[in-house]
Amino acid sequence: MEYSFELVGVSPVLSFFKHQQAVQRRQHTGAEYLGTYRCTLDALIESVEEMPLRNHWNLDRVVDTVINFWLNNNEKVSHWKKRLEDARSDNLLVARVADLDSLKIEFETLLKPES
């Protein structure tokens, strides 16, 4: 199974918490959203290790995906690190980890015209 990882933004803690609750009420989306107060590789890996793993997710491969993202996307990491520093202390860096197959199906569903 392949995974994707992306830094998606900075969010107030309360907004992130409300979003997490809404996501949990919906059907399986193939993605998990993580929040951390620090933009460091260690903090992101810790967030991944603390998330509830979906069925059949391989934690080692997910962590490898995070590490590869960190090593290959210096500009994105620097951008979001600066945004987090500019934000107040009650904000989190938000990242998304996804199972690529499930994420692809979700995106295709969004693009289908309603009948």
Secondary structure, DSSP 4 states (H G I P E B T S, - for coil): --EEEEEEEEEEHHHHHHHHHHHHHSPP-SEEEEEESS-SHHHHHHHHHHSPPPTT--HHHHHHHHHHHHHH-HHHHHHHHHHHHHS-TTEEEEEEEEEHHHHHHHHHHHHSPP-
